[in-house]
Amino acid sequence: MKNRIKVLRAEQNMTQADLANHVEVSRQTINAIEKGKFDPSLPLAFKIAKLFERTIEEIFIDESL
């Protein structure tokens, strides 16, 4: 699943580690999500969306549609 996390992090001057700390996962998890190697759970997607004040649909792009 594609996403805009890296762009949103850059806009906030946030590192992967910073984001990981805010949403209570490892930096490696954030890296894998950004690279499309791992799809976040729904609760994690909601945490990320809330942190960036966006909807899940604004951050994550479902390529199967």
All heavy atoms as TSV, in Angstrom:
chain	resi	resn	atom	element	x	y	z
A	1	MET	N	N	0.852	-1.178	0.000
A	1	MET	CA	C	0.000	0.000	0.000
A	1	MET	C	C	0.898	1.241	0.000
A	1	MET	O	O	1.780	1.375	0.833
A	1	MET	CB	C	-0.890	-0.013	1.247
A	1	MET	CG	C	-1.785	1.174	1.358
A	1	MET	SD	S	-2.836	1.169	2.828
A	1	MET	CE	C	-3.751	-0.322	2.617
A	2	LYS	N	N	0.642	2.134	-0.934
A	2	LYS	CA	C	1.401	3.381	-0.974
A	2	LYS	C	C	0.903	4.305	0.118
A	2	LYS	O	O	-0.229	4.191	0.578
A	2	LYS	CB	C	1.254	4.058	-2.335
A	2	LYS	CG	C	1.983	3.366	-3.444
A	2	LYS	CD	C	1.948	4.216	-4.684
A	2	LYS	CE	C	2.764	3.556	-5.779
A	2	LYS	NZ	N	2.816	4.393	-6.981
A	3	ASN	N	N	1.776	5.229	0.515
A	3	ASN	CA	C	1.386	6.176	1.543
A	3	ASN	C	C	2.190	7.464	1.413
A	3	ASN	O	O	3.171	7.520	0.670
A	3	ASN	CB	C	1.559	5.556	2.931
A	3	ASN	CG	C	2.994	5.221	3.228
A	3	ASN	OD1	O	3.795	6.101	3.475
A	3	ASN	ND2	N	3.332	3.939	3.184
A	4	ARG	N	N	1.769	8.472	2.143
A	4	ARG	CA	C	2.416	9.785	2.123
A	4	ARG	C	C	3.149	10.085	3.432
A	4	ARG	O	O	3.456	11.239	3.723
A	4	ARG	CB	C	1.352	10.864	1.898
A	4	ARG	CG	C	0.594	10.708	0.592
A	4	ARG	CD	C	-0.402	11.835	0.362
A	4	ARG	NE	N	0.257	13.127	0.421
A	4	ARG	CZ	C	-0.132	14.143	1.202
A	4	ARG	NH1	N	-1.178	14.019	1.988
A	4	ARG	NH2	N	0.512	15.289	1.192
A	5	ILE	N	N	3.470	9.067	4.195
A	5	ILE	CA	C	4.064	9.284	5.509
A	5	ILE	C	C	5.390	10.022	5.424
A	5	ILE	O	O	5.639	10.958	6.179
A	5	ILE	CB	C	4.218	7.952	6.275
A	5	ILE	CG1	C	2.840	7.381	6.580
A	5	ILE	CG2	C	5.011	8.157	7.560
A	5	ILE	CD1	C	2.868	6.000	7.197
A	6	LYS	N	N	6.253	9.620	4.514
A	6	LYS	CA	C	7.566	10.263	4.404
A	6	LYS	C	C	7.421	11.757	4.114
A	6	LYS	O	O	8.112	12.587	4.717
A	6	LYS	CB	C	8.388	9.577	3.314
A	6	LYS	CG	C	9.816	10.047	3.262
A	6	LYS	CD	C	10.620	9.204	2.285
A	6	LYS	CE	C	12.078	9.614	2.306
A	6	LYS	NZ	N	12.891	8.764	1.446
A	7	VAL	N	N	6.512	12.114	3.228
A	7	VAL	CA	C	6.276	13.517	2.888
A	7	VAL	C	C	5.742	14.278	4.100
A	7	VAL	O	O	6.200	15.379	4.414
A	7	VAL	CB	C	5.286	13.626	1.706
A	7	VAL	CG1	C	4.864	15.066	1.459
A	7	VAL	CG2	C	5.880	13.010	0.451
A	8	LEU	N	N	4.774	13.688	4.786
A	8	LEU	CA	C	4.188	14.332	5.955
A	8	LEU	C	C	5.214	14.495	7.072
A	8	LEU	O	O	5.233	15.528	7.753
A	8	LEU	CB	C	2.973	13.543	6.450
A	8	LEU	CG	C	1.786	13.525	5.482
A	8	LEU	CD1	C	0.753	12.504	5.937
A	8	LEU	CD2	C	1.169	14.901	5.349
A	9	ARG	N	N	6.069	13.493	7.243
A	9	ARG	CA	C	7.138	13.605	8.250
A	9	ARG	C	C	8.068	14.758	7.920
A	9	ARG	O	O	8.444	15.542	8.793
A	9	ARG	CB	C	7.975	12.314	8.302
A	9	ARG	CG	C	7.502	11.256	9.180
A	9	ARG	CD	C	8.542	10.167	9.435
A	9	ARG	NE	N	9.260	9.671	8.281
A	9	ARG	CZ	C	10.501	10.049	7.918
A	9	ARG	NH1	N	11.155	10.937	8.616
A	9	ARG	NH2	N	11.090	9.521	6.859
A	10	ALA	N	N	8.446	14.855	6.639
A	10	ALA	CA	C	9.365	15.919	6.210
A	10	ALA	C	C	8.755	17.297	6.455
A	10	ALA	O	O	9.464	18.220	6.889
A	10	ALA	CB	C	9.713	15.738	4.744
A	11	GLU	N	N	7.468	17.432	6.199
A	11	GLU	CA	C	6.781	18.709	6.433
A	11	GLU	C	C	6.833	19.111	7.901
A	11	GLU	O	O	6.828	20.297	8.229
A	11	GLU	CB	C	5.331	18.634	5.974
A	11	GLU	CG	C	5.159	18.580	4.475
A	11	GLU	CD	C	3.720	18.341	4.052
A	11	GLU	OE1	O	2.829	18.197	4.929
A	11	GLU	OE2	O	3.478	18.293	2.831
A	12	GLN	N	N	6.877	18.123	8.788
A	12	GLN	CA	C	6.897	18.364	10.236
A	12	GLN	C	C	8.319	18.324	10.811
A	12	GLN	O	O	8.488	18.390	12.036
A	12	GLN	CB	C	6.053	17.300	10.948
A	12	GLN	CG	C	4.608	17.264	10.517
A	12	GLN	CD	C	3.803	18.378	11.125
A	12	GLN	OE1	O	4.058	18.800	12.237
A	12	GLN	NE2	N	2.839	18.877	10.386
A	13	ASN	N	N	9.331	18.161	9.938
A	13	ASN	CA	C	10.722	17.994	10.386
A	13	ASN	C	C	10.837	16.875	11.416
A	13	ASN	O	O	11.456	17.021	12.464
A	13	ASN	CB	C	11.288	19.302	10.956
A	13	ASN	CG	C	11.408	20.369	9.903
A	13	ASN	OD1	O	11.822	20.099	8.782
A	13	ASN	ND2	N	11.023	21.583	10.245
A	14	MET	N	N	10.205	15.757	11.113
A	14	MET	CA	C	10.129	14.622	12.021
A	14	MET	C	C	10.928	13.448	11.444
A	14	MET	O	O	10.842	13.176	10.253
A	14	MET	CB	C	8.652	14.238	12.174
A	14	MET	CG	C	8.357	13.200	13.207
A	14	MET	SD	S	6.575	12.799	13.286
A	14	MET	CE	C	5.907	14.317	13.949
A	15	THR	N	N	11.696	12.793	12.286
A	15	THR	CA	C	12.425	11.604	11.851
A	15	THR	C	C	11.530	10.376	11.969
A	15	THR	O	O	10.471	10.429	12.604
A	15	THR	CB	C	13.685	11.372	12.706
A	15	THR	OG1	O	13.264	11.063	14.048
A	15	THR	CG2	C	14.600	12.592	12.717
A	16	GLN	N	N	11.993	9.277	11.391
A	16	GLN	CA	C	11.255	8.024	11.559
A	16	GLN	C	C	11.184	7.671	13.035
A	16	GLN	O	O	10.152	7.201	13.513
A	16	GLN	CB	C	11.931	6.896	10.784
A	16	GLN	CG	C	11.739	6.975	9.297
A	16	GLN	CD	C	12.391	5.823	8.565
A	16	GLN	OE1	O	13.274	5.137	9.092
A	16	GLN	NE2	N	11.968	5.599	7.329
A	17	ALA	N	N	12.264	7.906	13.757
A	17	ALA	CA	C	12.287	7.593	15.192
A	17	ALA	C	C	11.281	8.452	15.955
A	17	ALA	O	O	10.603	7.967	16.867
A	17	ALA	CB	C	13.690	7.780	15.760
A	18	ASP	N	N	11.184	9.731	15.585
A	18	ASP	CA	C	10.208	10.616	16.240
A	18	ASP	C	C	8.791	10.089	16.040
A	18	ASP	O	O	8.013	9.998	16.988
A	18	ASP	CB	C	10.284	12.035	15.661
A	18	ASP	CG	C	11.576	12.760	15.975
A	18	ASP	OD1	O	12.228	12.428	16.981
A	18	ASP	OD2	O	11.930	13.672	15.184
A	19	LEU	N	N	8.472	9.762	14.788
A	19	LEU	CA	C	7.137	9.244	14.488
A	19	LEU	C	C	6.885	7.939	15.229
A	19	LEU	O	O	5.817	7.748	15.815
A	19	LEU	CB	C	6.965	9.044	12.977
A	19	LEU	CG	C	5.643	8.429	12.523
A	19	LEU	CD1	C	4.443	9.217	13.035
A	19	LEU	CD2	C	5.604	8.303	11.010
A	20	ALA	N	N	7.867	7.070	15.219
A	20	ALA	CA	C	7.739	5.786	15.909
A	20	ALA	C	C	7.424	5.987	17.393
A	20	ALA	O	O	6.558	5.307	17.947
A	20	ALA	CB	C	9.015	4.966	15.736
A	21	ASN	N	N	8.122	6.924	18.021
A	21	ASN	CA	C	7.875	7.208	19.434
A	21	ASN	C	C	6.451	7.718	19.666
A	21	ASN	O	O	5.798	7.325	20.623
A	21	ASN	CB	C	8.884	8.227	19.972
A	21	ASN	CG	C	10.258	7.634	20.147
A	21	ASN	OD1	O	10.422	6.430	20.326
A	21	ASN	ND2	N	11.272	8.474	20.077
A	22	HIS	N	N	5.975	8.587	18.781
A	22	HIS	CA	C	4.627	9.149	18.932
A	22	HIS	C	C	3.543	8.086	18.808
A	22	HIS	O	O	2.515	8.168	19.494
A	22	HIS	CB	C	4.374	10.245	17.897
A	22	HIS	CG	C	5.021	11.548	18.212
A	22	HIS	ND1	N	4.640	12.360	19.262
A	22	HIS	CD2	C	6.040	12.207	17.604
A	22	HIS	CE1	C	5.383	13.435	19.291
A	22	HIS	NE2	N	6.250	13.366	18.290
A	23	VAL	N	N	3.744	7.113	17.913
A	23	VAL	CA	C	2.697	6.105	17.687
A	23	VAL	C	C	3.020	4.755	18.347
A	23	VAL	O	O	2.317	3.777	18.130
A	23	VAL	CB	C	2.377	5.928	16.184
A	23	VAL	CG1	C	1.816	7.219	15.608
A	23	VAL	CG2	C	3.586	5.457	15.407
A	24	GLU	N	N	4.098	4.740	19.121
A	24	GLU	CA	C	4.466	3.596	19.957
A	24	GLU	C	C	4.765	2.320	19.168
A	24	GLU	O	O	4.236	1.246	19.470
A	24	GLU	CB	C	3.387	3.342	21.017
A	24	GLU	CG	C	3.175	4.544	21.916
A	24	GLU	CD	C	2.009	4.388	22.868
A	24	GLU	OE1	O	0.993	3.755	22.501
A	24	GLU	OE2	O	2.119	4.907	23.987
A	25	VAL	N	N	5.593	2.466	18.114
A	25	VAL	CA	C	6.114	1.322	17.362
A	25	VAL	C	C	7.616	1.541	17.176
A	25	VAL	O	O	8.149	2.579	17.562
A	25	VAL	CB	C	5.415	1.146	15.985
A	25	VAL	CG1	C	3.936	0.851	16.165
A	25	VAL	CG2	C	5.630	2.354	15.096
A	26	SER	N	N	8.282	0.589	16.554
A	26	SER	CA	C	9.715	0.742	16.317
A	26	SER	C	C	9.970	1.588	15.071
A	26	SER	O	O	9.108	1.721	14.197
A	26	SER	CB	C	10.379	-0.625	16.150
A	26	SER	OG	O	9.980	-1.213	14.923
A	27	ARG	N	N	11.164	2.144	14.993
A	27	ARG	CA	C	11.564	2.893	13.806
A	27	ARG	C	C	11.547	1.986	12.582
A	27	ARG	O	O	11.187	2.394	11.481
A	27	ARG	CB	C	12.958	3.495	13.988
A	27	ARG	CG	C	13.371	4.394	12.812
A	27	ARG	CD	C	14.857	4.591	12.702
A	27	ARG	NE	N	15.594	3.351	12.582
A	27	ARG	CZ	C	15.710	2.635	11.449
A	27	ARG	NH1	N	15.121	3.015	10.346
A	27	ARG	NH2	N	16.411	1.523	11.436
A	28	GLN	N	N	11.910	0.717	12.788
A	28	GLN	CA	C	11.918	-0.242	11.685
A	28	GLN	C	C	10.506	-0.448	11.120
A	28	GLN	O	O	10.335	-0.641	9.918
A	28	GLN	CB	C	12.512	-1.583	12.137
A	28	GLN	CG	C	14.000	-1.524	12.420
A	28	GLN	CD	C	14.355	-1.040	13.834
A	28	GLN	OE1	O	13.500	-0.579	14.592
A	28	GLN	NE2	N	15.621	-1.138	14.191
A	29	THR	N	N	9.507	-0.408	11.990
A	29	THR	CA	C	8.121	-0.539	11.536
A	29	THR	C	C	7.747	0.642	10.651
A	29	THR	O	O	7.148	0.461	9.583
A	29	THR	CB	C	7.157	-0.639	12.739
A	29	THR	OG1	O	7.476	-1.821	13.474
A	29	THR	CG2	C	5.705	-0.679	12.297
A	30	ILE	N	N	8.107	1.843	11.071
A	30	ILE	CA	C	7.822	3.038	10.260
A	30	ILE	C	C	8.534	2.943	8.919
A	30	ILE	O	O	7.948	3.222	7.867
A	30	ILE	CB	C	8.226	4.324	11.007
A	30	ILE	CG1	C	7.430	4.482	12.305
A	30	ILE	CG2	C	8.079	5.546	10.099
A	30	ILE	CD1	C	5.924	4.561	12.139
A	31	ASN	N	N	9.785	2.516	8.937
A	31	ASN	CA	C	10.550	2.357	7.699
A	31	ASN	C	C	9.859	1.372	6.752
A	31	ASN	O	O	9.706	1.644	5.554
A	31	ASN	CB	C	11.974	1.891	8.025
A	31	ASN	CG	C	12.855	1.846	6.806
A	31	ASN	OD1	O	12.888	2.781	6.015
A	31	ASN	ND2	N	13.568	0.753	6.643
A	32	ALA	N	N	9.424	0.244	7.283
A	32	ALA	CA	C	8.758	-0.774	6.460
A	32	ALA	C	C	7.438	-0.260	5.895
A	32	ALA	O	O	7.101	-0.535	4.736
A	32	ALA	CB	C	8.533	-2.044	7.279
A	33	ILE	N	N	6.689	0.494	6.685
A	33	ILE	CA	C	5.432	1.059	6.204
A	33	ILE	C	C	5.706	2.063	5.083
A	33	ILE	O	O	5.059	2.037	4.039
A	33	ILE	CB	C	4.637	1.732	7.349
A	33	ILE	CG1	C	4.162	0.682	8.352
A	33	ILE	CG2	C	3.448	2.520	6.807
A	33	ILE	CD1	C	3.594	1.267	9.640
A	34	GLU	N	N	6.682	2.943	5.295
A	34	GLU	CA	C	7.008	3.945	4.277
A	34	GLU	C	C	7.422	3.297	2.956
A	34	GLU	O	O	7.108	3.812	1.886
A	34	GLU	CB	C	8.139	4.856	4.761
A	34	GLU	CG	C	7.697	5.873	5.776
A	34	GLU	CD	C	8.793	6.845	6.160
A	34	GLU	OE1	O	9.921	6.759	5.625
A	34	GLU	OE2	O	8.528	7.708	7.013
A	35	LYS	N	N	8.130	2.196	3.034
A	35	LYS	CA	C	8.609	1.519	1.828
A	35	LYS	C	C	7.564	0.590	1.211
A	35	LYS	O	O	7.813	-0.038	0.195
A	35	LYS	CB	C	9.877	0.730	2.142
A	35	LYS	CG	C	11.059	1.631	2.433
A	35	LYS	CD	C	12.321	0.847	2.631
A	35	LYS	CE	C	13.489	1.809	2.805
A	35	LYS	NZ	N	14.759	1.108	2.829
A	36	GLY	N	N	6.401	0.489	1.843
A	36	GLY	CA	C	5.336	-0.354	1.324
A	36	GLY	C	C	5.558	-1.838	1.562
A	36	GLY	O	O	4.893	-2.674	0.950
A	37	LYS	N	N	6.464	-2.171	2.473
A	37	LYS	CA	C	6.736	-3.574	2.773
A	37	LYS	C	C	5.816	-4.118	3.858
A	37	LYS	O	O	5.764	-5.319	4.091
A	37	LYS	CB	C	8.190	-3.739	3.223
A	37	LYS	CG	C	9.192	-3.435	2.135
A	37	LYS	CD	C	10.606	-3.619	2.623
A	37	LYS	CE	C	11.597	-3.323	1.505
A	37	LYS	NZ	N	12.980	-3.495	1.965
A	38	PHE	N	N	5.112	-3.216	4.529
A	38	PHE	CA	C	4.257	-3.603	5.652
A	38	PHE	C	C	3.052	-2.673	5.667
A	38	PHE	O	O	3.209	-1.453	5.572
A	38	PHE	CB	C	5.055	-3.482	6.955
A	38	PHE	CG	C	4.267	-3.742	8.205
A	38	PHE	CD1	C	3.894	-5.027	8.559
A	38	PHE	CD2	C	3.907	-2.703	9.043
A	38	PHE	CE1	C	3.158	-5.268	9.712
A	38	PHE	CE2	C	3.179	-2.931	10.205
A	38	PHE	CZ	C	2.814	-4.219	10.534
A	39	ASP	N	N	1.868	-3.236	5.763
A	39	ASP	CA	C	0.653	-2.436	5.904
A	39	ASP	C	C	0.331	-2.310	7.386
A	39	ASP	O	O	0.298	-3.326	8.100
A	39	ASP	CB	C	-0.526	-3.085	5.180
A	39	ASP	CG	C	-0.368	-3.056	3.668
A	39	ASP	OD1	O	0.385	-2.197	3.164
A	39	ASP	OD2	O	-0.988	-3.889	2.991
A	40	PRO	N	N	0.090	-1.098	7.856
A	40	PRO	CA	C	-0.189	-0.925	9.285
A	40	PRO	C	C	-1.545	-1.499	9.664
A	40	PRO	O	O	-2.446	-1.599	8.831
A	40	PRO	CB	C	-0.181	0.595	9.456
A	40	PRO	CG	C	-0.604	1.103	8.125
A	40	PRO	CD	C	0.002	0.158	7.123
A	41	SER	N	N	-1.660	-1.855	10.927
A	41	SER	CA	C	-2.970	-2.263	11.448
A	41	SER	C	C	-3.885	-1.041	11.412
A	41	SER	O	O	-3.425	0.109	11.332
A	41	SER	CB	C	-2.827	-2.755	12.886
A	41	SER	OG	O	-2.432	-1.678	13.726
A	42	LEU	N	N	-5.167	-1.279	11.489
A	42	LEU	CA	C	-6.115	-0.171	11.487
A	42	LEU	C	C	-5.895	0.773	12.678
A	42	LEU	O	O	-5.862	1.993	12.491
A	42	LEU	CB	C	-7.550	-0.699	11.451
A	42	LEU	CG	C	-8.632	0.312	11.132
A	42	LEU	CD1	C	-8.347	1.055	9.831
A	42	LEU	CD2	C	-9.978	-0.365	11.063
A	43	PRO	N	N	-5.692	0.252	13.897
A	43	PRO	CA	C	-5.422	1.164	15.011
A	43	PRO	C	C	-4.162	2.015	14.790
A	43	PRO	O	O	-4.151	3.201	15.116
A	43	PRO	CB	C	-5.251	0.235	16.215
A	43	PRO	CG	C	-6.032	-0.986	15.862
A	43	PRO	CD	C	-5.855	-1.133	14.369
A	44	LEU	N	N	-3.117	1.421	14.212
A	44	LEU	CA	C	-1.897	2.180	13.940
A	44	LEU	C	C	-2.146	3.227	12.864
A	44	LEU	O	O	-1.684	4.365	12.974
A	44	LEU	CB	C	-0.755	1.242	13.541
A	44	LEU	CG	C	0.576	1.913	13.182
A	44	LEU	CD1	C	1.062	2.833	14.300
A	44	LEU	CD2	C	1.610	0.852	12.843
A	45	ALA	N	N	-2.881	2.875	11.831
A	45	ALA	CA	C	-3.207	3.838	10.773
A	45	ALA	C	C	-3.981	5.020	11.358
A	45	ALA	O	O	-3.729	6.178	10.992
A	45	ALA	CB	C	-4.012	3.159	9.672
A	46	PHE	N	N	-4.903	4.757	12.277
A	46	PHE	CA	C	-5.658	5.836	12.920
A	46	PHE	C	C	-4.732	6.730	13.748
A	46	PHE	O	O	-4.882	7.956	13.745
A	46	PHE	CB	C	-6.781	5.283	13.805
A	46	PHE	CG	C	-8.066	5.055	13.074
A	46	PHE	CD1	C	-8.529	3.771	12.852
A	46	PHE	CD2	C	-8.826	6.119	12.609
A	46	PHE	CE1	C	-9.717	3.545	12.179
A	46	PHE	CE2	C	-10.024	5.910	11.941
A	46	PHE	CZ	C	-10.469	4.620	11.719
A	47	LYS	N	N	-3.790	6.129	14.464
A	47	LYS	CA	C	-2.837	6.920	15.263
A	47	LYS	C	C	-2.021	7.846	14.366
A	47	LYS	O	O	-1.819	9.017	14.693
A	47	LYS	CB	C	-1.881	6.007	16.037
A	47	LYS	CG	C	-2.444	5.383	17.269
A	47	LYS	CD	C	-1.351	4.577	17.970
A	47	LYS	CE	C	-1.829	3.944	19.234
A	47	LYS	NZ	N	-0.750	3.192	19.917
A	48	ILE	N	N	-1.546	7.309	13.245
A	48	ILE	CA	C	-0.735	8.102	12.318
A	48	ILE	C	C	-1.581	9.229	11.731
A	48	ILE	O	O	-1.144	10.388	11.670
A	48	ILE	CB	C	-0.141	7.202	11.215
A	48	ILE	CG1	C	0.896	6.248	11.828
A	48	ILE	CG2	C	0.484	8.046	10.104
A	48	ILE	CD1	C	1.358	5.138	10.890
A	49	ALA	N	N	-2.801	8.913	11.323
A	49	ALA	CA	C	-3.686	9.921	10.751
A	49	ALA	C	C	-3.991	11.024	11.758
A	49	ALA	O	O	-3.967	12.214	11.418
A	49	ALA	CB	C	-4.975	9.264	10.261
A	50	LYS	N	N	-4.263	10.637	12.980
A	50	LYS	CA	C	-4.564	11.624	14.021
A	50	LYS	C	C	-3.365	12.522	14.283
A	50	LYS	O	O	-3.510	13.737	14.410
A	50	LYS	CB	C	-4.994	10.915	15.308
A	50	LYS	CG	C	-5.414	11.858	16.404
A	50	LYS	CD	C	-5.922	11.117	17.619
A	50	LYS	CE	C	-6.344	12.092	18.709
A	50	LYS	NZ	N	-6.852	11.413	19.886
A	51	LEU	N	N	-2.175	11.937	14.329
A	51	LEU	CA	C	-0.963	12.709	14.581
A	51	LEU	C	C	-0.758	13.774	13.506
A	51	LEU	O	O	-0.406	14.915	13.802
A	51	LEU	CB	C	0.255	11.782	14.649
A	51	LEU	CG	C	1.591	12.469	14.893
A	51	LEU	CD1	C	1.643	13.063	16.294
A	51	LEU	CD2	C	2.731	11.485	14.696
A	52	PHE	N	N	-0.986	13.406	12.245
A	52	PHE	CA	C	-0.789	14.341	11.140
A	52	PHE	C	C	-2.040	15.155	10.805
A	52	PHE	O	O	-2.046	15.936	9.860
A	52	PHE	CB	C	-0.315	13.589	9.887
A	52	PHE	CG	C	1.091	13.083	9.996
A	52	PHE	CD1	C	1.363	11.725	9.907
A	52	PHE	CD2	C	2.152	13.949	10.190
A	52	PHE	CE1	C	2.662	11.252	9.994
A	52	PHE	CE2	C	3.455	13.489	10.283
A	52	PHE	CZ	C	3.712	12.134	10.188
A	53	GLU	N	N	-3.102	14.960	11.597
A	53	GLU	CA	C	-4.364	15.674	11.413
A	53	GLU	C	C	-4.889	15.516	9.982
A	53	GLU	O	O	-5.260	16.475	9.313
A	53	GLU	CB	C	-4.214	17.152	11.789
A	53	GLU	CG	C	-3.842	17.344	13.243
A	53	GLU	CD	C	-3.649	18.791	13.631
A	53	GLU	OE1	O	-3.440	19.643	12.742
A	53	GLU	OE2	O	-3.697	19.067	14.837
A	54	ARG	N	N	-4.895	14.271	9.532
A	54	ARG	CA	C	-5.386	13.902	8.201
A	54	ARG	C	C	-6.302	12.693	8.352
A	54	ARG	O	O	-6.300	12.015	9.360
A	54	ARG	CB	C	-4.239	13.500	7.272
A	54	ARG	CG	C	-3.169	14.538	7.027
A	54	ARG	CD	C	-3.598	15.482	5.925
A	54	ARG	NE	N	-2.548	16.273	5.336
A	54	ARG	CZ	C	-1.888	17.251	5.913
A	54	ARG	NH1	N	-2.116	17.543	7.158
A	54	ARG	NH2	N	-0.986	17.963	5.252
A	55	THR	N	N	-7.068	12.410	7.303
A	55	THR	CA	C	-7.846	11.182	7.300
A	55	THR	C	C	-6.946	10.046	6.831
A	55	THR	O	O	-5.898	10.283	6.196
A	55	THR	CB	C	-9.050	11.280	6.338
A	55	THR	OG1	O	-8.562	11.420	5.004
A	55	THR	CG2	C	-9.963	12.447	6.699
A	56	ILE	N	N	-7.340	8.837	7.141
A	56	ILE	CA	C	-6.576	7.675	6.687
A	56	ILE	C	C	-6.464	7.687	5.167
A	56	ILE	O	O	-5.400	7.409	4.612
A	56	ILE	CB	C	-7.220	6.370	7.203
A	56	ILE	CG1	C	-7.002	6.258	8.708
A	56	ILE	CG2	C	-6.652	5.152	6.476
A	56	ILE	CD1	C	-7.652	5.055	9.339
A	57	GLU	N	N	-7.548	8.056	4.486
A	57	GLU	CA	C	-7.543	8.076	3.010
A	57	GLU	C	C	-6.585	9.101	2.440
A	57	GLU	O	O	-6.100	8.955	1.324
A	57	GLU	CB	C	-8.957	8.361	2.477
A	57	GLU	CG	C	-9.957	7.259	2.767
A	57	GLU	CD	C	-10.611	7.361	4.148
A	57	GLU	OE1	O	-10.303	8.306	4.918
A	57	GLU	OE2	O	-11.420	6.489	4.484
A	58	GLU	N	N	-6.312	10.162	3.187
A	58	GLU	CA	C	-5.357	11.172	2.726
A	58	GLU	C	C	-3.903	10.690	2.858
A	58	GLU	O	O	-3.030	11.228	2.189
A	58	GLU	CB	C	-5.515	12.472	3.520
A	58	GLU	CG	C	-6.788	13.221	3.217
A	58	GLU	CD	C	-6.972	14.430	4.122
A	58	GLU	OE1	O	-6.907	14.276	5.356
A	58	GLU	OE2	O	-7.190	15.515	3.573
A	59	ILE	N	N	-3.675	9.706	3.688
A	59	ILE	CA	C	-2.315	9.220	3.931
A	59	ILE	C	C	-2.027	7.928	3.188
A	59	ILE	O	O	-0.956	7.771	2.596
A	59	ILE	CB	C	-2.081	9.026	5.447
A	59	ILE	CG1	C	-2.228	10.370	6.162
A	59	ILE	CG2	C	-0.701	8.420	5.703
A	59	ILE	CD1	C	-2.180	10.277	7.666
A	60	PHE	N	N	-2.990	7.010	3.206
A	60	PHE	CA	C	-2.779	5.698	2.612
A	60	PHE	C	C	-3.570	5.557	1.314
A	60	PHE	O	O	-4.755	5.878	1.265
A	60	PHE	CB	C	-3.184	4.600	3.599
A	60	PHE	CG	C	-2.363	4.630	4.856
A	60	PHE	CD1	C	-2.831	5.283	5.989
A	60	PHE	CD2	C	-1.120	4.037	4.909
A	60	PHE	CE1	C	-2.069	5.330	7.146
A	60	PHE	CE2	C	-0.359	4.081	6.062
A	60	PHE	CZ	C	-0.824	4.733	7.174
A	61	ILE	N	N	-2.903	5.059	0.272
A	61	ILE	CA	C	-3.518	4.922	-1.038
A	61	ILE	C	C	-3.664	3.433	-1.358
A	61	ILE	O	O	-2.676	2.712	-1.449
A	61	ILE	CB	C	-2.653	5.597	-2.126
A	61	ILE	CG1	C	-2.518	7.103	-1.831
A	61	ILE	CG2	C	-3.248	5.403	-3.503
A	61	ILE	CD1	C	-1.252	7.482	-1.158
A	62	ASP	N	N	-4.907	3.004	-1.511
A	62	ASP	CA	C	-5.180	1.603	-1.836
A	62	ASP	C	C	-5.023	1.410	-3.341
A	62	ASP	O	O	-5.826	1.900	-4.128
A	62	ASP	CB	C	-6.583	1.208	-1.395
A	62	ASP	CG	C	-6.882	-0.257	-1.600
A	62	ASP	OD1	O	-6.034	-0.989	-2.140
A	62	ASP	OD2	O	-7.986	-0.683	-1.215
A	63	GLU	N	N	-3.991	0.708	-3.741
A	63	GLU	CA	C	-3.680	0.521	-5.160
A	63	GLU	C	C	-4.588	-0.519	-5.830
A	63	GLU	O	O	-4.578	-0.640	-7.052
A	63	GLU	CB	C	-2.231	0.099	-5.330
A	63	GLU	CG	C	-1.259	1.138	-4.840
A	63	GLU	CD	C	0.162	0.641	-4.852
A	63	GLU	OE1	O	0.446	-0.348	-4.154
A	63	GLU	OE2	O	0.977	1.242	-5.578
A	64	SER	N	N	-5.373	-1.248	-5.064
A	64	SER	CA	C	-6.212	-2.280	-5.640
A	64	SER	C	C	-7.510	-1.725	-6.234
A	64	SER	O	O	-8.256	-2.435	-6.880
A	64	SER	CB	C	-6.549	-3.356	-4.600
A	64	SER	OG	O	-7.392	-2.830	-3.600
A	65	LEU	N	N	-7.774	-0.460	-5.981
A	65	LEU	CA	C	-9.008	0.144	-6.497
A	65	LEU	C	C	-8.849	0.612	-7.929
A	65	LEU	O	O	-7.872	0.988	-8.405
A	65	LEU	CB	C	-9.429	1.325	-5.614
A	65	LEU	CG	C	-9.758	0.968	-4.171
A	65	LEU	CD1	C	-10.091	2.225	-3.387
A	65	LEU	CD2	C	-10.912	-0.001	-4.108
